[in-house]
Amino acid sequence: MEALVASAVGVMFGSGVYLMLRARTFPVVVGLALFTYAINLMIFASGRLMVGEAPVIRPEATLYPDPLPQALVLTAIVIAFGMTAFVIVLALRAHLELGTDHVDGEEPPR
Amino acid sequence: MSHWIIAPIVLPALVAALILLLARQSLVVHRALSLASTATVALIAFALVLAAPAGHESYWLGDWPPPFGIVLVLDRLSAVMVATTSVVALASLLYALQGWDEHGKNFHALFQFQLMGLNGAFLTGDLFNLFVFFEVLLIASYGLLLHGGGEARVRAGIHYVIINLTGSSLFLVAVALLYGLTGTLNMADLALKVPELPESDAGLIRAAALLLLAVFSVKAALLPLHFWLPGTYGSAAAPVAALFAIMTKVGAYSILRVFTLIFGAEPGLAAMVALPWLLPAALATLVVGTLGALASRDLRAMTAFLVLASMGTLLAAVGLFTLRGISAALYYIVHSTIATAALFLLAEAVAKERGETRSRLEPAPDLLQPRVIGGLFLAAGVAVVGLPPLSGFIGKLLILEGARPTPAVAWVWAVVLVTSLLAIIAVARAGSVVFWRTLAGERASGVTRAPAGGLAIISVLLALTAAMALLAGPFTAYTDAAAEQLISRDAYIRSVLGAEAVETASSRGW
């Protein structure tokens, strides 16, 4: 399971970086979104991965997952969601105002 | 435990929400609320500065004991930063009231959220909370940067937003690594646990520390992560750019806090991990910023590059990681924030009086008030480049003095002195083009008189730099004590976690 989660994080990071280095705003936004997914998974995994244990603290439970990373992930998801919404609106406005979706706001010379 | 510590965060947050609720009310209501909140925060900030010498004070949010709950920590450093923020915020808000806030919607709500984020970042004692306040101040700054609209701002906005989102993502990676290694994100608790990590975690903890350095360097515009700054600061509305003068300092503050407390001199796997990187990068930033200022064709762009150069100077002092270096950095942080804010506002006054030529460094008909604005420009230039008698000179002197006992003395002296000379040339050349090489004949259309209120605000800011020079003795006594507080980290840890935590960890001083 660790290998699976780790490679999922790695693949998403890699794809995110690749897309973020594109010159058009849409792939960059998608890349940023992938990047945040990878990070959410990584924060979640920082509390160690567990299967079949009690989800909440009870006197009889000897082992339970760390609840703090889950709270951190929740915060990170909310912030990333808001930021993604903002960057999409900004990209749309840039496209309307500048007439191009290039990240530099102007078409490169051909 | 005094509740005043949380007031600089809660008050702007509540007022911002109130302004949003009253969105349909007239601008007068918004202005009154915003001004009242900013002025009150300024008063509280100065009360905190006076209260801080008593030592560290930690405030448990919701009364949850650390390391489980979030803590706010007030020490001399955070008090000075909050006070500097409130001075610059008050000046740029008063300047914005001259008409800038009419250029778009929600200026005052965004402004208050920005204030909340800044104060929160300076006061928090929790790494994840620092991330959250970074996001608060960033999203408010995205809105403020775009305030007024226009192609240049949208173009700069895309770069600014994307690089900061990437930076924030890397911050989370570092946070996840640190939590995975130590199981805590409370800074004081991290300071105890990081030095005790086993040898097998060496790679991960160093990676986390250097990732944090990279993230803070993005905010502080440290070379090679500085490319966003000139465009962003050069295109933002004048009062916004003046407020942004404090925003780069958040990065410098975070470096100062995290790399003395958590990754400081306490022997461990990640002790002084920033030392080999920070000073060279800071000196390179200083060189690039100064060259940029020399090459600028516009007064606002030149000011933006001078901000970059001042960040280089500041981080060079931080990068010495000595008591005198940190104390000099604290003096310079306050000085450079106020001086560059004044210069941004002044560039706007110049642009107003030159009509279509704006602040471009080209000959144009004479200004309407050449003597007043020229005089202010002289004072602002003297402050920014660091000539006597204003505070920039004393700041640079303290930094040179701080570098003297360190092995990097030759580099620091050479770079700081040569770039100061180049900065003098850049500012003098800009001044002579704007004020002396005037064209005879009709003024172009669009020339408006710079309002006296705005010029008065600039004068007050410049008077503050003069006051900093006059009161340099008490001021440096305060920053010396603040630097000592930073370096003797035990007091910080003790105030957050209690005395037993420090003794069991058998901490050693610097």
Interface residues (C-beta under 8 A of the other chain):
Chain A: M20 T25 V28 L32 F35 T36 I39 M42 I43 A45 S46 G47 R48 D66 L68 P69 L72 T75 A76 I79 G82 M83 F86 V87 L90 A91 R93 A94 E97 L98 V103 D104 G105 E106
Chain B: F128 V132 E135 I139 Y142 L146 G149 E151 V154 R155 G157 I158 H159 V161 I162 L165 T166 S168 S169 L172 V173 V175 A176 L177 Y179 G180 G183
